[in-house]
Amino acid sequence: MNSAERPILVAPNGEKSILLHSCCAPCEGEVLETLLGSGITPTVFFYNPNIHPKREYEIRKGEDKKFCEKIGVKHIDSDYDTNKWFQRVKGLEWEPERGARCSVCFDMRFERTALYAHENGYKLFSSSLGISRWKNMEQINGCGERAASRYEDLTYWTYNWRKSGGSQRMIETSKREGFYQQEYCGCVYSLRDTNKWRMAQGRGKVAIGKKFYGDE
């Protein structure tokens, strides 16, 4: 399949609307375009209290919201309750990427997304997090299903957004839109570990706010 050819998806139970937790514009772009092309109406829920520092959070949220406005998708801007996030991950500061800290982080973000879905009549939710090759799909889906299980009428869609050329289209869409290209997952601990790795490779630390897809 050519990377430009998106599959036509059928959502669980034939649902025609979905609440999509979005982590950032580069990840959400392909997911949203695939949903819209499949006749499924998405609403984006931006809840990411893990992102550090605040400047990085505002950049990512701004890119996310701008793209939603461009394509006519409703964007829900949720709280930046970092204190609660630090409380949830306390004791897990030295866990590796994809470890227990990430599970706790996904749990917190998906629990809030599931609550909003339940309170606002959505029967289905998912997340753009899974399209990233840096993430563990089983870990993400497990957290999503756990959050959805709190409500009898709610389903977490475990679709693999990387399939059928999705990963490549994510990059193509990001370059086309000139999205901000973050260079670490998001939290203060991933920034710490990314900078440690970069310095060991003789590279400078992450430059927040300076890299966009398509930049030379």
C-alpha positions as CSV (number, residue, x, y, z in Angstrom):
1,M,0.0,0.0,0.0
2,N,1.3,3.5,-0.9
3,S,1.8,5.7,2.1
4,A,-0.7,8.2,0.7
5,E,-3.5,5.6,0.6
6,R,-5.3,5.6,3.9
7,P,-7.5,2.7,4.9
8,I,-11.2,3.2,5.5
9,L,-11.8,2.2,9.1
10,V,-14.9,0.8,10.9
11,A,-14.9,1.7,14.6
12,P,-16.0,-0.7,17.3
13,N,-19.8,-1.2,17.4
14,G,-20.0,1.0,14.3
15,E,-19.5,4.2,16.3
16,K,-19.4,7.4,14.2
17,S,-17.9,9.6,16.9
18,I,-14.8,9.3,19.1
19,L,-13.0,11.2,21.8
20,L,-9.3,11.1,20.9
21,H,-6.7,11.8,23.5
22,S,-3.9,13.7,21.8
23,C,-0.4,14.0,23.0
24,C,0.9,16.3,20.2
25,A,0.2,17.5,16.7
26,P,2.7,15.2,14.9
27,C,1.0,12.2,16.4
28,E,-2.5,13.4,16.0
29,G,-2.3,14.6,12.4
30,E,-2.4,11.3,10.7
31,V,-4.9,9.8,13.2
32,L,-7.3,12.7,12.7
33,E,-7.1,12.6,8.9
34,T,-7.7,8.8,8.9
35,L,-10.7,9.2,11.2
36,L,-12.2,11.9,9.1
37,G,-11.6,10.0,5.9
38,S,-13.4,7.1,7.4
39,G,-16.5,9.1,8.2
40,I,-15.8,9.1,12.0
41,T,-16.1,12.4,13.8
42,P,-13.3,13.0,16.3
43,T,-13.1,15.4,19.2
44,V,-9.6,16.0,20.5
45,F,-9.0,15.9,24.3
46,F,-5.6,17.5,25.2
47,Y,-4.7,16.4,28.7
48,N,-0.9,16.0,29.2
49,P,0.2,17.2,32.7
50,N,3.4,15.3,32.2
51,I,4.9,17.7,29.7
52,H,7.8,19.8,31.1
53,P,8.7,22.6,31.1
54,K,5.6,24.9,30.8
55,R,7.0,26.5,27.7
56,E,7.3,23.1,26.0
57,Y,3.7,22.3,27.1
58,E,2.4,25.5,25.6
59,I,4.2,25.0,22.3
60,R,2.8,21.4,21.9
61,K,-0.7,22.5,23.0
62,G,-0.7,25.4,20.6
63,E,0.4,23.3,17.6
64,D,-2.3,20.7,18.5
65,K,-5.1,23.3,18.8
66,K,-4.0,25.1,15.6
67,F,-4.2,22.0,13.5
68,C,-7.7,21.1,15.0
69,E,-8.9,24.5,14.1
70,K,-7.5,24.2,10.6
71,I,-9.4,21.0,9.8
72,G,-12.5,21.8,11.8
73,V,-12.1,19.4,14.7
74,K,-13.3,20.3,18.2
75,H,-10.4,20.7,20.7
76,I,-10.9,20.3,24.4
77,D,-8.1,21.9,26.5
78,S,-7.9,20.2,29.8
79,D,-6.1,21.1,33.0
80,Y,-2.3,21.3,33.3
81,D,-2.3,19.8,36.8
82,T,1.4,19.0,37.1
83,N,1.3,18.7,40.9
84,K,-1.1,15.7,40.6
85,W,1.2,14.1,38.0
86,F,4.3,14.4,40.2
87,Q,2.3,12.8,43.0
88,R,1.3,9.9,40.8
89,V,4.8,9.1,39.6
90,K,6.5,9.7,43.0
91,G,9.1,6.9,43.6
92,L,9.4,6.1,39.8
93,E,11.7,8.9,38.9
94,W,14.5,6.5,37.7
95,E,12.3,4.1,35.8
96,P,13.4,3.7,32.2
97,E,11.3,4.8,29.2
98,R,8.4,2.4,28.7
99,G,8.7,1.3,32.3
100,A,6.4,1.5,35.3
101,R,6.4,5.4,35.3
102,C,5.1,5.5,31.8
103,S,2.2,3.1,32.7
104,V,1.3,5.4,35.6
105,C,1.5,8.4,33.4
106,F,-0.8,6.8,30.7
107,D,-3.2,5.7,33.4
108,M,-3.6,9.2,34.7
109,R,-4.1,10.8,31.3
110,F,-6.5,8.1,30.1
111,E,-8.5,8.1,33.3
112,R,-9.3,11.8,32.8
113,T,-10.1,11.2,29.1
114,A,-12.4,8.3,30.0
115,L,-14.2,10.4,32.6
116,Y,-14.8,13.2,30.1
117,A,-16.0,10.6,27.5
118,H,-18.4,9.1,30.1
119,E,-19.7,12.5,31.2
120,N,-20.2,13.8,27.7
121,G,-21.9,10.9,26.0
122,Y,-18.9,9.4,24.1
123,K,-19.0,5.6,23.8
124,L,-15.6,5.3,22.3
125,F,-12.2,6.8,22.9
126,S,-8.6,6.2,21.8
127,S,-5.2,8.0,21.8
128,S,-2.7,9.2,19.2
129,L,0.1,8.1,21.5
130,G,0.2,4.6,19.9
131,I,1.3,5.9,16.5
132,S,4.8,6.7,17.8
133,R,7.4,4.0,17.2
134,W,8.9,5.0,20.5
135,K,5.9,3.7,22.4
136,N,4.9,0.2,23.5
137,M,1.5,-0.5,21.9
138,E,0.6,-3.2,24.4
139,Q,1.4,-0.9,27.3
140,I,-0.7,1.9,25.9
141,N,-3.7,-0.3,25.0
142,G,-3.6,-1.9,28.4
143,C,-3.8,1.5,30.1
144,G,-6.6,2.5,27.7
145,E,-8.7,-0.6,28.3
146,R,-8.2,-0.3,32.1
147,A,-9.5,3.3,32.0
148,A,-12.5,2.4,29.8
149,S,-13.4,-0.5,32.1
150,R,-14.4,2.0,34.8
151,Y,-17.5,2.7,32.7
152,E,-19.9,0.1,31.4
153,D,-20.8,2.0,28.3
154,L,-17.3,3.0,27.2
155,T,-14.8,1.2,24.9
156,Y,-11.1,2.0,24.2
157,W,-10.2,1.5,20.6
158,T,-7.0,-0.5,20.4
159,Y,-6.4,0.1,16.6
160,N,-2.8,0.2,15.6
161,W,-2.4,3.6,13.9
162,R,1.0,2.6,12.6
163,K,-0.5,0.0,10.3
164,S,-1.0,0.3,6.5
165,G,1.6,3.1,6.1
166,G,0.3,5.1,9.1
167,S,3.8,5.7,10.5
168,Q,5.1,7.1,7.2
169,R,2.0,9.2,6.7
170,M,2.5,10.7,10.1
171,I,5.9,12.0,9.1
172,E,4.6,13.2,5.7
173,T,1.8,15.1,7.4
174,S,4.1,16.6,9.9
175,K,6.4,17.8,7.2
176,R,3.6,19.2,5.2
177,E,2.1,21.1,8.1
178,G,5.5,22.1,9.5
179,F,4.7,20.8,13.0
180,Y,6.9,21.5,16.0
181,Q,9.1,18.4,16.3
182,Q,9.7,17.7,20.0
183,E,12.9,15.8,20.7
184,Y,11.9,13.9,23.9
185,C,8.8,12.2,25.2
186,G,7.6,15.1,27.4
187,C,8.3,14.7,31.1
188,V,11.1,16.1,33.1
189,Y,12.6,12.7,33.5
190,S,12.6,11.9,29.8
191,L,14.2,15.3,29.2
192,R,16.9,14.4,31.8
193,D,17.6,11.1,30.2
194,T,17.5,12.4,26.6
195,N,20.0,15.1,27.5
196,K,22.2,12.6,29.2
197,W,22.3,10.4,26.1
198,R,22.8,13.4,23.8
199,M,25.8,14.7,25.8
200,A,27.3,11.2,25.8
201,Q,27.1,11.3,22.0
202,G,28.8,14.7,21.9
203,R,25.6,16.5,21.0
204,G,24.1,19.6,22.7
205,K,21.1,19.4,25.0
206,V,17.6,19.6,23.7
207,A,16.7,23.1,22.3
208,I,13.1,23.7,23.3
209,G,11.0,25.5,20.7
210,K,13.5,25.5,17.9
211,K,12.9,22.4,15.8
212,F,10.2,22.0,13.2
213,Y,9.5,19.3,10.6
214,G,11.1,20.4,7.4
215,D,13.9,22.5,9.0
216,E,17.3,21.9,7.7
